Amino acid sequence: MKLHLSKLSLLAVLFVASNAIFAQRSADKQVSFDGKIEELFFHEFSAVPIVLTDKTVAGIDADKGTKIWEVKGDRISLLGGAIQADQSNYEMVPFSPYIIVSNLLVDTRDGKVILDKEKEGYKNIKSFQIIPELESFVFQCTTEEKTQNKAFLVSLKSNAISWKTDLTLKKRGSIDNVIVDKSNNVAFSIGSNLFILNGQDGSVILNEEEKIGKIFLNPSKDVIYAVEAAGGGLGSMMGAALTMNLSKLAALGDKIYAFNSADGSKAWKKPMKLDEGFMFEQEVDGKLFVMHEKAGSLYDYKTGEKLWKKDFEKRRTNEVEKVAEGYMVYYGARKMLVDEVGKKVWKKPQFNGNDFLAEVGEDDTYDEFRYSKGSIIATPYRIAYYEDGLKKAVWKFGVDEETRIAYDEKEKNVIVLDGKKLYLLNPDKGWGKDNSQKLELKKHKDFNKLEVRGDNYFLSSSWEFAIVGKDGKVKKTKYYPQPGETGRKLLNVASGLVGAAGAAYQVAGVYNAGVGATSGVAETVSGVRPPGTGGFNQAKKGANQYQAGAYAGMASSALYNPNRYDGSADTKDYAFYFTKDDAETKYLVQVTKDGGEEKDKFTFEDNKPNYHVDEVEKRVFYSKGKTLNIFDYQ
């Protein structure tokens, strides 16, 4: 039987069409620039693609493949690049549609300049802070006069300046510790100055010359408490308590000052002097609990009077609460009852009176996963299952610094990657340490995400993925070798869940791990972490504040460097891996998370590609030289 030529041609076209998706392909659209492209990223808030060249900054319309706006910029970027002597100023403003370009505040959606240094008479945009209560940002700008700064309140609602004011400084510094009182007055510190500004017009209520390391409010939000920053040289700084403030560490001192926020008058005539450096504070039954470097005690908010006669001496306290017998103090794996004057009555493990946590050191962090008859306790050196009322573990096995765990909250399954072993643990299903199997992974310690997808788990890293059934059966694994990876450390391995869709933020003192329920097939997303860090469930009040703060700082730091080199990218239904074939041809491969099939391949031309995957619009952006390449995918 012979086929007509047109039918043969049609079959050939269909064959090519059906197989072309597996071939590497070039971009669908290209945008050219006069200068070399140095940075490429999506603005986290407006989602506008931003391109930084050595001459300009531009916003891109990816649908048309054209520029929305373009602003002239300085020579070198600070986002992911080397800090040069000319201190160029390209910086994103998180949780806003803004970007700072050459000390201009620009709206990335349309290129509107909101803060113009020539018009407003400032020299540089020095720092900024979000003020969620006012739905605004406060910007600090320097002038030609070293002791004179300007403050601008920019409203996210009006997309304009609400007010501006002049600030007189004793020493240079950046805006820090922003809080808002009940009347919307704004307090913050800059260097050695504490400011309180009228929230309506920006007028200065208080300008106090004190070395401030932290400020907070009383429960009624009408008194501002300022914790002195540690003084002296490096030795005293190292000896003082450390508190995480997003991206930097500040050493705190031993004095607290109180000011009425309405008029700036001092509420306490004498400062509260602590035994050592301040660590944290919290409200307990209408009273002020302060944790020092080596002790903790209770004070009266109004007078600063000490209410406990005795300070208990525990370093790693997490929280204190009022109970009928006195006060319960939670620290590490223990809880301690103190009486009304702060004297210790007893201490014991935290959970339901059981003492199996006695095997966990007093200051150790741990993860607890609760089941019907007991708990799985994960520490940095052991994973064990304890039944209620028993001190001895039913089963246990050792782990080390390379072990990684994840948790499926719905199924209550603990997934453990330990060397070449995969454990699926769930005492309610009878799964213990014997429920393990061999799992051939190239780099298990680099896995940083688990997704629940129907009946499967999709575990992934920058190089590799594994699809495992909820019954523990390994269905598929694959490792993608990366061009030029030898001797090169990828920054996004450590960032865990950090990304536009699953980031860890610390804003206005709120820590949010950025994980949990998601829409669609992926039921939950969980971090894959070392065991015992306190990143998962712990007994009541057991979470360590300082580790949580440190993780938030690390994650935020990674997020705010949007040009970090990514060996992989991630969307709801697909994972993307930068790899090479046997002929050393480099490309980005699109892999389905449900089955691990390769759906598309995009041609890249260098070992460290600058690219970004847009999940919403289904596009891949990749820059090379002076050209932005845009790939559309399905």
C-alpha positions in Angstrom: 0.0 0.0 0.0 1.4 3.4 -1.0 0.6 6.7 0.8 0.1 9.9 -1.1 2.9 12.4 -0.8 0.7 14.9 1.0 -0.2 12.3 3.6 3.5 11.5 4.0 4.2 15.2 4.5 1.4 15.5 7.0 2.7 12.5 9.0 6.2 14.0 9.0 4.8 17.3 10.3 2.9 15.6 13.0 5.9 13.5 13.9 8.1 16.6 14.2 5.5 18.5 16.1 5.0 15.7 18.6 8.8 15.3 19.2 9.9 19.0 18.9 8.9 19.6 22.6 11.8 17.3 23.7 14.4 19.2 21.6 16.3 22.2 22.8 14.9 25.4 21.3 15.7 29.1 21.0 13.7 32.1 22.5 10.3 33.2 21.4 11.0 36.9 21.9 14.1 39.0 22.4 14.7 42.5 23.8 17.9 44.4 23.0 19.7 46.9 25.1 22.5 49.4 24.5 24.5 48.1 27.4 25.5 44.7 28.8 22.8 43.1 30.9 24.2 42.7 34.5 21.1 41.8 36.5 17.7 40.2 35.7 15.0 39.6 38.2 11.3 39.9 38.9 10.2 42.5 41.3 8.8 40.6 44.2 5.7 42.7 44.6 4.8 44.1 41.2 6.0 41.1 39.3 7.5 43.3 36.6 10.6 41.9 35.0 13.5 44.2 35.8 16.7 44.4 33.7 19.8 46.2 34.9 22.5 47.0 32.4 25.7 48.9 32.8 23.9 52.0 31.6 20.1 51.8 32.4 17.4 50.1 34.4 14.3 49.0 32.6 10.9 47.4 33.2 9.8 44.9 30.6 6.4 44.0 29.0 7.0 40.3 28.5 3.9 39.7 26.5 4.9 42.1 23.8 8.7 41.7 24.3 9.2 45.5 24.8 10.3 48.0 27.4 7.7 49.6 29.6 10.1 52.2 31.0 13.8 52.8 31.1 15.8 55.0 33.6 19.5 55.9 33.3 21.5 54.4 36.1 25.1 54.2 37.5 27.8 51.9 36.3 27.7 49.0 38.7 24.8 47.3 40.6 24.8 46.3 44.2 22.3 43.5 43.8 24.5 40.4 43.7 27.5 42.4 42.3 30.7 43.7 43.8 30.4 46.9 45.9 32.5 49.5 44.0 33.9 52.8 45.2 31.2 54.7 43.5 28.5 53.0 45.6 25.8 52.7 43.0 22.3 52.4 44.3 20.1 49.8 42.7 17.9 48.3 45.4 14.5 46.7 45.6 12.0 47.9 48.2 10.4 44.7 49.5 6.6 44.5 49.9 6.1 47.5 47.6 6.2 48.1 43.8 9.3 50.3 44.2 12.9 50.1 43.2 15.7 52.5 44.1 17.6 53.6 40.9 20.5 56.0 41.3 19.0 57.4 44.5 15.6 57.9 42.8 12.5 56.0 44.1 10.8 54.5 41.0 7.5 52.7 40.7 8.3 49.6 38.7 4.8 49.4 37.2 5.1 52.6 35.1 8.4 54.2 35.8 7.0 57.0 37.9 9.6 58.7 40.0 8.2 59.2 43.6 11.4 60.5 45.3 13.5 62.8 43.1 16.8 63.9 44.7 16.9 67.1 42.6 13.4 68.1 43.4 13.4 67.2 47.1 17.0 68.4 47.9 18.6 65.2 49.2 21.8 63.5 48.3 21.3 59.7 48.8 18.5 57.4 49.9 20.2 56.0 53.0 17.7 53.5 54.3 14.0 52.7 54.5 11.6 50.7 56.7 8.0 49.4 56.1 5.3 50.7 58.5 2.4 48.2 58.0 0.1 50.1 60.4 0.3 53.2 58.1 0.5 51.2 54.9 3.5 53.2 54.1 7.3 53.3 54.0 9.6 55.8 55.8 12.7 56.7 53.8 15.8 58.3 55.3 17.8 60.5 52.9 21.2 62.2 53.5 22.0 65.7 52.6 25.3 67.7 51.9 25.3 68.5 55.7 26.4 65.4 57.6 24.3 66.0 60.7 21.1 66.8 58.7 18.9 64.1 57.2 15.5 64.1 55.6 12.7 61.6 56.4 9.8 60.9 53.8 6.7 59.0 54.5 5.6 57.3 51.2 2.0 56.0 51.1 1.4 52.7 49.3 -2.3 53.8 48.8 -1.7 57.1 47.2 1.7 56.1 45.7 3.0 59.5 46.8 4.8 61.4 49.6 2.5 61.9 52.6 4.9 64.1 54.5 8.6 65.0 54.9 10.6 66.3 57.8 14.2 67.3 58.7 16.2 65.2 61.2 19.2 66.4 63.2 21.6 63.6 64.0 24.5 63.2 66.4 26.1 60.3 64.5 25.5 58.6 61.2 23.3 55.6 61.0 20.3 54.0 59.4 16.6 53.9 60.3 16.0 51.0 62.7 13.5 49.7 65.2 10.4 51.3 63.7 7.2 51.1 65.9 3.8 52.9 65.8 1.9 53.9 69.0 -1.9 54.0 69.4 -2.1 57.5 67.9 -0.1 56.4 64.8 3.0 58.4 66.0 6.1 56.8 64.6 9.2 56.0 66.7 12.6 54.8 65.3 16.3 55.1 66.0 19.1 56.4 63.7 22.6 56.0 65.1 22.7 57.5 68.6 19.3 59.3 68.2 15.9 58.1 69.2 13.1 59.9 67.3 9.3 60.1 67.8 7.5 61.8 64.9 3.9 62.8 64.6 2.3 60.3 62.3 0.0 62.9 60.6 2.5 65.6 59.6 5.9 64.2 60.4 6.8 66.9 63.0 9.4 65.9 65.5 8.0 65.1 69.0 11.3 63.7 70.5 14.9 63.7 69.4 16.8 62.0 72.3 20.5 61.4 72.1 20.8 57.8 73.4 22.5 54.7 72.0 19.4 52.7 71.2 19.5 49.0 70.2 15.8 48.1 70.4 12.5 49.8 71.1 9.1 48.4 72.1 5.7 49.4 73.4 3.6 48.7 76.5 0.3 46.8 76.0 -1.7 50.1 75.8 0.7 51.4 73.2 1.2 54.8 74.7 4.7 54.4 76.3 7.9 53.7 74.3 10.7 51.7 75.9 14.2 52.1 74.5 16.8 49.4 75.2 20.3 50.8 75.3 22.8 49.5 72.7 25.9 47.9 74.1 28.8 50.2 74.5 32.6 49.8 74.5 34.8 47.9 72.2 34.6 44.6 70.5 35.0 42.6 73.7 31.9 44.1 75.3 30.0 43.7 72.1 30.8 40.0 71.9 29.9 39.6 75.6 26.5 41.3 75.3 23.3 39.7 74.2 22.7 39.4 70.5 19.3 40.0 68.8 18.5 39.3 65.2 17.2 42.3 63.2 16.5 40.9 59.7 20.0 41.2 58.2 22.2 42.4 60.9 23.1 41.7 64.5 22.8 44.4 67.2 24.3 44.0 70.6 22.1 45.2 73.4 23.0 46.8 76.7 21.7 46.7 80.3 19.4 49.8 80.5 15.9 50.6 79.5 14.4 54.1 79.2 10.6 54.8 79.1 9.1 57.8 77.1 5.5 58.9 76.8 4.8 58.6 73.0 2.3 61.5 72.9 4.7 64.3 74.0 8.1 62.6 74.4 8.4 63.1 78.2 10.3 60.6 80.2 8.0 58.2 82.0 10.8 56.8 84.2 13.1 59.2 86.0 15.8 56.5 86.4 16.7 53.9 83.8 16.1 50.2 84.6 19.5 48.6 85.1 19.8 44.9 84.3 22.4 42.4 85.5 23.7 42.0 81.9 22.7 42.6 78.3 19.0 42.6 77.3 17.8 39.6 75.3 14.0 39.8 74.8 10.9 41.1 76.5 7.2 40.0 76.6 4.0 40.9 78.3 3.0 38.5 81.1 -0.3 39.1 82.9 -0.1 42.9 82.4 3.5 42.9 83.6 6.9 43.3 81.8 9.1 40.2 81.7 12.6 40.9 80.6 15.2 38.2 79.8 18.8 39.2 80.4 21.9 37.5 79.2 22.0 35.3 82.4 18.7 36.0 84.2 15.1 36.9 83.9 12.7 39.0 86.0 9.3 40.8 86.1 8.8 44.5 86.2 6.0 47.1 86.4 5.4 48.7 83.0 4.4 52.1 84.6 7.2 52.6 87.1 9.9 50.2 86.1 9.8 48.7 89.6 11.1 45.2 89.9 8.3 42.8 91.0 10.4 39.6 91.5 12.8 39.6 94.5 14.9 36.8 92.8 16.1 36.4 89.3 16.2 32.8 88.1 19.3 32.0 86.2 18.5 30.4 82.8 20.0 31.5 79.5 17.8 29.9 76.9 14.3 31.0 78.1 11.7 31.1 75.4 8.6 32.3 77.1 6.9 32.9 80.4 3.2 32.6 81.3 1.1 33.3 84.4 -0.4 30.2 86.0 -2.4 29.7 89.3 0.7 28.7 91.3 2.9 31.5 90.0 4.7 31.7 86.7 5.7 29.0 84.2 9.1 29.5 82.5 9.8 27.5 79.3 13.3 26.9 78.1 14.9 24.3 75.8 13.2 21.0 76.6 12.2 22.0 80.1 9.6 24.0 82.0 10.1 25.5 85.4 7.6 26.8 87.9 8.5 29.9 89.9 6.4 31.4 92.7 5.1 35.0 92.9 8.5 36.4 93.8 10.4 34.4 91.2 11.8 31.6 93.4 12.0 28.2 91.6 9.5 25.6 92.8 10.3 22.8 90.4 11.4 22.0 86.8 10.5 19.1 84.6 10.2 18.1 80.9 7.5 20.0 79.1 5.2 17.5 77.6 2.2 16.3 79.6 4.2 15.4 82.7 6.1 12.7 80.8 9.8 12.7 81.4 11.1 11.0 78.2 12.4 14.5 77.2 14.9 14.1 80.0 17.2 12.5 77.4 17.2 15.9 75.6 19.7 18.3 77.1 18.2 21.3 78.9 19.4 23.8 76.3 19.1 21.5 73.3 16.6 22.2 70.5 14.5 19.4 69.2 11.5 18.6 67.0 8.5 16.7 68.4 5.9 14.9 66.2 2.9 13.8 68.3 1.0 10.5 67.8 -1.8 8.7 69.5 0.3 6.8 72.0 3.5 8.9 72.1 6.0 11.1 70.3 8.8 11.0 67.8 11.6 13.2 69.1 14.2 14.4 66.6 17.5 16.0 67.9 20.6 16.8 65.9 22.1 13.5 66.9 19.1 11.0 67.3 15.6 10.2 66.2 13.6 8.2 68.7 10.0 7.2 69.5 8.8 7.3 73.1 5.4 6.0 74.3 3.6 8.0 77.0 4.6 7.1 80.5 7.8 5.4 79.5 11.3 6.8 79.9 13.0 4.4 77.5 12.7 4.8 73.7 10.7 2.1 71.9 13.1 2.5 69.0 15.8 5.0 68.0 18.6 5.5 65.5 21.5 7.9 65.2 21.7 10.8 62.7 24.3 13.4 61.9 24.8 16.8 60.4 24.1 15.6 56.9 20.7 14.0 57.8 17.6 15.8 56.4 14.0 15.4 57.6 10.6 16.6 56.3 7.0 16.3 57.7 3.7 15.6 56.0 1.3 17.2 58.5 -1.9 15.7 57.0 -0.6 12.1 57.0 1.6 12.7 60.0 4.5 11.0 58.2 8.1 11.9 59.1 10.4 11.5 56.0 14.1 11.1 56.8 16.9 11.2 54.2 19.9 9.6 56.0 22.8 8.8 53.7 21.5 6.3 51.2 18.5 5.4 53.3 15.0 6.7 53.2 12.9 6.3 56.3 9.1 6.8 56.5 8.1 7.1 60.1 4.6 7.0 61.6 3.9 5.0 64.8 0.1 5.2 64.3 0.7 3.1 61.1 3.2 0.8 62.7 6.1 2.4 60.8 9.3 2.6 62.8 13.0 2.6 62.2 12.7 -0.7 60.2 10.5 1.0 57.6 13.4 2.1 55.5 14.8 1.3 52.1 17.8 2.1 49.9 17.5 5.5 48.1 20.2 6.2 45.5 20.7 10.0 45.7 23.8 11.9 44.6 23.6 14.7 47.1 20.9 14.0 49.7 22.1 16.7 52.1 21.2 19.4 49.5 17.5 18.5 49.4 15.5 21.5 50.6 11.9 21.0 49.7 9.1 18.4 50.0 5.8 18.7 48.3 2.8 16.4 48.8 1.2 15.7 45.4 -1.7 13.4 45.6 -0.4 10.0 46.6 3.3 11.0 46.1 6.0 13.1 47.6 8.2 15.3 45.4 11.5 15.9 47.1 13.9 18.2 45.4 17.2 20.1 45.4 19.0 22.3 43.0 20.4 19.2 41.2 18.1 16.4 41.8 14.6 15.1 42.5 12.9 12.0 44.0 9.3 10.9 43.7 8.3 8.7 46.6 4.8 7.2 47.3 3.1 7.9 50.6 3.7 4.2 51.3 7.5 4.8 51.1 8.0 3.2 47.7 10.6 5.1 45.6 9.1 5.7 42.1 11.7 7.8 40.4 14.9 9.7 41.0 17.0 11.8 38.7 20.2 13.8 39.0 21.1 16.6 36.6 24.8 17.3 36.2 25.4 21.1 35.9 27.8 22.8 33.6 30.8 24.2 35.5 29.6 22.9 38.9 32.9 21.6 40.0 34.4 23.8 42.6 31.4 26.1 42.6 29.0 26.4 45.5 25.4 27.4 44.7 23.9 30.0 46.9 20.3 28.8 46.6 21.1 25.4 48.2 21.1 27.0 51.7 18.1 29.2 51.0 15.6 26.3 51.5 12.1 27.6 50.8 13.2 31.1 49.9 11.7 32.4 46.7 8.9 34.6 45.4 6.2 32.1 46.2 7.5 30.6 49.4 9.7 33.0 51.3 10.6 33.5 54.9 10.1 37.1 56.0 10.6 38.9 59.2 8.6 42.2 59.0 7.6 44.3 62.0 8.7 41.6 64.4 6.6 38.9 62.8 8.3 35.7 61.8 6.5 33.7 59.1 8.1 30.5 57.8 6.2 30.8 54.5 5.2 27.1 54.3 1.8 25.4 54.6 -1.2 24.8 52.4 -1.0 25.7 48.8 -3.6 25.5 46.0 -4.0 22.8 43.4 -2.4 19.4 43.3 0.4 20.2 45.6 -1.4 19.8 49.0 1.4 21.0 51.2 4.9 22.3 51.0 7.4 21.6 53.7 11.0 22.4 54.3 13.6 19.7 54.3 15.9 20.5 57.2 18.4 19.0 59.6 16.7 17.3 62.5 16.3 18.9 65.9 16.5 22.6 64.8 13.1 23.4 66.1 11.9 24.1 62.6 9.0 21.6 62.9 6.6 21.0 65.8 7.9 21.2 69.4 6.3 20.8 72.8 4.3 23.8 74.0 6.4 27.0 74.2 9.4 25.1 73.0 10.4 26.9 69.8 13.6 28.8 70.2 13.2 32.4 69.3 16.8 33.1 68.4 17.1 30.2 65.9 13.8 31.2 64.3 15.1 34.8 64.0 18.4 33.6 62.5 16.6 31.4 60.0 14.4 34.4 59.0 17.4 36.6 58.6 19.2 34.0 56.5 16.2 33.5 54.3 15.5 37.2 53.9 19.1 37.8 53.0 18.9 35.2 50.3 15.5 36.6 49.0 16.8 40.1 48.9 19.7 39.0 46.6 17.3 38.1 43.7 20.3 37.7 41.3 21.8 34.8 43.2 22.8 32.0 40.8 20.0 29.4 40.6 20.8 25.9 39.6 17.1 25.2 39.6 13.8 26.9 39.6 10.4 25.9 40.9 6.7 26.5 40.0 3.5 24.8 41.2 3.6 21.9 38.7 7.1 22.0 37.3 10.7 21.9 38.4 13.4 23.4 36.2 17.0 22.2 36.2 20.0 23.8 34.4 22.0 20.9 33.0 23.9 19.6 29.9 23.8 16.7 27.6 26.6 14.3 26.5 27.7 16.8 23.9 28.2 19.5 26.6 25.2 21.5 25.2 23.7 23.6 28.0 20.0 23.9 28.6 17.2 24.4 31.1 14.9 21.4 31.3 11.2 21.6 32.5 10.2 18.5 34.5 6.7 17.6 35.7 6.5 17.1 39.5 3.8 14.5 39.3 5.7 12.0 37.1 9.2 13.4 36.6 8.8 13.6 32.8 10.8 16.1 30.8 8.4 18.5 29.0 10.5 21.2 27.4 14.1 22.3 27.0 15.4 25.9 26.6 18.8 26.6 25.1 21.3 28.5 27.3 24.8 29.5 26.3 26.9 29.9 29.5 27.8 28.1 32.7 26.2 30.6 35.1 23.0 31.7 33.4 21.1 34.7 34.7 17.5 33.5 34.4 14.1 33.7 36.0 11.0 31.5 35.7 7.6 33.3 35.8 5.1 30.7 37.0 2.0 33.0 36.5 2.7 34.0 32.9 4.5 30.7 32.1 7.7 32.3 30.8 11.4 31.8 31.2 13.7 34.9 31.0 17.4 34.4 30.2 19.9 37.2 29.5 23.1 36.9 27.4 25.2 39.9 26.7 23.0 42.8 25.6 20.0 40.6 24.8 17.1 39.4 27.0 15.6 36.1 25.7 12.0 35.2 26.6 10.7 31.6 26.3 7.0 30.8 26.5 6.1 27.4 28.0 2.9 25.4 28.5 
